[in-house]
Amino acid sequence: MRIRDLILPEDRIFLVLFLEMADLIAQASSTLDEITHELPEGTEKAHKVRQLEHHGDEITRRIFEHLDESLITPLEPEEIARLAPVLDDVLDRLDWVTHQVCNYGIPETNDVLKEYSYLIMLATTEISHAVTILSTLKSLNEVRGHAQEISRLYNLSTELLSRAILELFKTKDLLLIIKLKDIYEGMAKVMEKCNDVGHALEDIAKAHA
């Protein structure tokens, strides 16, 4: 019998909090996707993502508080300490780019904004699936499949960024070029942070296979 099979209910708090964080991330990415499809309308929804980000900060704080107090944890303490901040980073970056989109006064949406936000939503959905499996502490090898899909989506997003920047410089509106380039790079950072989560989840799955 493995030590994680002996975890008491109160020690599963980490798994519950990771699930809550994954849900916040999914809500934030869905809201960003809605905004990018509604521009120039829908910018008032940015406040929802800010609230989700604040809630995420509180969850991260609670995770580390419990980590300081717990003698037995469902995962290795180092694994918990690695996963918590990378999940928080995704939410932070989602909040940042959402406010870029909403505050920059973009006159209308475009295919790149919609495609990028869709890739982000797909990646965060994979995170949710992986964290859900992780929370059961069973079939952890399935987590690796979701992590690999996050990596694939990240690679697609880097290709999208390259194409988008090249296309952007064909336009003549210098101010719009600056704004959109900043937003595209902000979305790229979200995907980078999602990929960091994927790496952390895959390493945890390998360690507990």
C-alpha positions as CSV (number, residue, x, y, z in Angstrom):
1,M,0.0,0.0,0.0
2,R,1.3,3.5,-0.9
3,I,1.3,6.4,1.5
4,R,-1.1,8.3,-0.7
5,D,-3.7,5.5,-0.1
6,L,-3.6,6.4,3.6
7,I,-4.4,10.1,3.1
8,L,-7.0,11.3,5.6
9,P,-10.0,13.4,4.2
10,E,-8.6,16.6,5.7
11,D,-5.3,16.0,3.9
12,R,-7.1,15.9,0.5
13,I,-7.6,19.7,0.8
14,F,-4.8,20.2,-1.7
15,L,-6.6,18.2,-4.3
16,V,-9.8,20.1,-3.7
17,L,-8.0,23.4,-3.9
18,F,-6.3,22.4,-7.2
19,L,-9.7,21.5,-8.6
20,E,-11.0,24.9,-7.5
21,M,-8.1,26.7,-9.2
22,A,-8.5,24.7,-12.4
23,D,-12.2,25.7,-12.4
24,L,-11.3,29.4,-12.0
25,I,-8.8,29.2,-14.9
26,A,-11.5,27.6,-17.1
27,Q,-14.0,30.3,-16.2
28,A,-11.4,33.0,-17.0
29,S,-10.4,31.6,-20.3
30,S,-14.1,31.2,-21.3
31,T,-14.7,34.8,-20.5
32,L,-11.7,35.9,-22.5
33,D,-13.0,33.9,-25.4
34,E,-16.4,35.6,-25.1
35,I,-14.9,39.0,-25.1
36,T,-12.7,38.4,-28.2
37,H,-15.8,37.3,-30.1
38,E,-17.9,40.3,-28.9
39,L,-15.4,43.2,-29.4
40,P,-15.9,46.1,-29.2
41,E,-18.7,45.0,-26.9
42,G,-18.3,42.8,-23.8
43,T,-15.4,44.7,-22.3
44,E,-17.3,45.1,-19.0
45,K,-16.7,41.3,-18.5
46,A,-13.1,42.1,-17.6
47,H,-14.1,42.7,-14.0
48,K,-15.2,39.0,-13.7
49,V,-11.7,37.8,-14.7
50,R,-10.2,40.2,-12.1
51,Q,-12.4,38.7,-9.4
52,L,-11.4,35.2,-10.5
53,E,-7.8,36.2,-10.3
54,H,-8.2,37.5,-6.8
55,H,-10.0,34.3,-5.8
56,G,-7.1,32.4,-7.3
57,D,-4.6,34.3,-5.2
58,E,-6.5,33.4,-2.1
59,I,-6.5,29.7,-3.0
60,T,-2.8,29.7,-3.7
61,R,-2.2,31.3,-0.3
62,R,-4.3,28.6,1.4
63,I,-2.4,25.9,-0.4
64,F,0.9,27.1,1.0
65,E,-0.6,27.6,4.5
66,H,-1.8,24.0,4.5
67,L,1.6,22.9,3.1
68,D,3.3,24.5,6.1
69,E,1.0,22.8,8.6
70,S,0.6,19.3,7.0
71,L,2.6,16.3,8.0
72,I,1.1,14.0,5.3
73,T,0.2,15.2,1.9
74,P,-1.4,13.4,-1.1
75,L,1.5,14.4,-3.3
76,E,5.1,15.2,-2.5
77,P,5.4,18.6,-0.9
78,E,7.7,19.7,-3.6
79,E,5.1,18.7,-6.2
80,I,2.4,20.7,-4.5
81,A,4.8,23.7,-4.2
82,R,5.6,23.5,-7.9
83,L,2.0,23.0,-9.2
84,A,0.3,25.7,-7.1
85,P,2.3,28.7,-8.4
86,V,2.2,27.7,-12.1
87,L,-1.6,27.4,-11.9
88,D,-1.7,30.8,-10.3
89,D,0.6,32.1,-13.1
90,V,-2.0,31.0,-15.8
91,L,-4.7,32.9,-14.0
92,D,-2.6,36.0,-13.5
93,R,-1.7,36.1,-17.2
94,L,-5.3,35.5,-18.2
95,D,-6.3,38.5,-16.1
96,W,-3.5,40.6,-17.6
97,V,-4.3,39.9,-21.2
98,T,-8.0,40.3,-20.7
99,H,-7.5,43.8,-19.4
100,Q,-5.2,44.5,-22.4
101,V,-8.0,43.4,-24.7
102,C,-10.5,45.5,-22.9
103,N,-8.5,48.6,-22.2
104,Y,-6.7,49.1,-25.5
105,G,-9.8,50.3,-27.3
106,I,-9.6,47.7,-30.1
107,P,-12.2,48.8,-32.7
108,E,-13.2,45.3,-33.7
109,T,-12.3,41.7,-33.3
110,N,-10.2,39.7,-35.8
111,D,-9.5,36.0,-36.6
112,V,-6.2,36.0,-34.7
113,L,-7.8,37.2,-31.4
114,K,-10.6,34.6,-31.7
115,E,-8.2,31.8,-32.7
116,Y,-5.8,32.6,-29.9
117,S,-8.5,32.8,-27.2
118,Y,-9.9,29.5,-28.5
119,L,-6.5,27.8,-28.2
120,I,-6.2,29.2,-24.7
121,M,-9.6,27.8,-23.8
122,L,-8.7,24.4,-25.2
123,A,-5.4,24.4,-23.2
124,T,-7.2,25.3,-20.0
125,T,-9.8,22.6,-20.6
126,E,-6.9,20.1,-20.8
127,I,-5.6,21.4,-17.5
128,S,-9.1,20.9,-16.0
129,H,-9.3,17.3,-17.2
130,A,-5.7,16.6,-15.9
131,V,-6.3,18.1,-12.5
132,T,-9.6,16.2,-12.2
133,I,-7.8,12.9,-12.8
134,L,-5.0,14.0,-10.4
135,S,-7.6,14.7,-7.7
136,T,-8.6,11.0,-7.7
137,L,-5.0,9.8,-7.3
138,K,-5.9,7.0,-9.8
139,S,-5.0,6.4,-13.4
140,L,-2.5,9.1,-13.2
141,N,-0.9,7.9,-16.5
142,E,-3.9,9.5,-18.2
143,V,-2.7,12.9,-17.0
144,R,0.3,12.6,-19.3
145,G,-2.0,12.5,-22.3
146,H,-3.6,15.8,-21.3
147,A,-0.2,17.3,-20.7
148,Q,1.0,16.2,-24.1
149,E,-2.1,17.8,-25.7
150,I,-1.3,21.1,-23.9
151,S,2.2,20.9,-25.4
152,R,0.7,20.4,-28.9
153,L,-1.6,23.4,-28.4
154,Y,1.3,25.5,-27.2
155,N,3.2,24.6,-30.3
156,L,0.2,25.6,-32.4
157,S,0.1,28.9,-30.6
158,T,3.7,29.7,-31.3
159,E,3.1,29.2,-35.0
160,L,0.0,31.4,-34.8
161,L,2.0,34.2,-33.2
162,S,4.6,34.1,-35.9
163,R,1.9,34.3,-38.6
164,A,0.0,36.9,-36.8
165,I,3.0,39.2,-36.4
166,L,3.9,38.9,-40.0
167,E,0.4,39.7,-41.1
168,L,0.1,42.6,-38.6
169,F,3.0,44.5,-40.1
170,K,1.2,44.5,-43.5
171,T,-1.3,47.0,-42.0
172,K,-0.8,50.8,-41.9
173,D,-2.2,51.7,-38.6
174,L,0.9,52.0,-36.4
175,L,-1.0,52.4,-33.1
176,L,-3.2,49.4,-33.8
177,I,-0.1,47.4,-34.7
178,I,1.4,48.2,-31.3
179,K,-1.7,47.4,-29.4
180,L,-2.4,44.1,-31.2
181,K,1.2,43.0,-31.1
182,D,1.1,43.5,-27.3
183,I,-2.1,41.6,-27.0
184,Y,-0.9,38.7,-29.1
185,E,2.3,38.4,-27.1
186,G,0.2,38.5,-23.9
187,M,-1.9,35.6,-25.2
188,A,1.4,33.8,-26.1
189,K,2.4,34.2,-22.4
190,V,-0.8,32.6,-21.3
191,M,-0.1,29.6,-23.5
192,E,3.5,29.5,-22.2
193,K,2.2,29.3,-18.6
194,C,-0.3,26.6,-19.6
195,N,2.6,24.6,-21.0
196,D,4.4,25.1,-17.7
197,V,1.4,23.5,-15.9
198,G,1.5,20.7,-18.4
199,H,5.1,20.0,-17.6
200,A,4.4,20.0,-13.9
201,L,1.5,17.7,-14.3
202,E,3.4,15.3,-16.5
203,D,6.3,15.1,-14.1
204,I,3.9,14.4,-11.2
205,A,2.2,11.7,-13.2
206,K,5.5,10.0,-14.1
207,A,6.6,10.1,-10.4
208,H,3.4,8.4,-9.3
209,A,2.9,6.0,-12.1
